[in-house]
Amino acid sequence: MDHTLGIWPQAAGGIPFNACEFQCKGDPLTDLYEDMAAEQKARSTYDNILRLVKDPEVADPIRFLREREIVHFQRFGEALRRVQDTLNPKNFYAYNPSIDKNSCK
């Protein structure tokens, strides 16, 4: 809203952009768990809002956003399962596939 369609490296509230906005470790398992956690945190926030809001014009879009978070969580879970199924050795928590290349198929 502040800058129309222009890219601006800060939030509308004035918080400057920084690298903390990215949650990436380079390990697909860690990154997918982080993504799933973010979706659950957002869903939980929407649940809390829905407990307080009774106006349908506010609640309906929040319900849509909540449903979207649930679908995202499910898709990240499916991606996690695919990654786990392709890792070798199957003790996939003992190594980082992006570093331990010799351990992958």
Secondary structure as UniProt FT lines:
FT   TURN            2..5
FT   TURN            12..13
FT   HELIX           19..21
FT   HELIX           28..52
FT   HELIX           56..86
FT   HELIX           92..94
FT   TURN            97..99
FT   HELIX           101..103
//
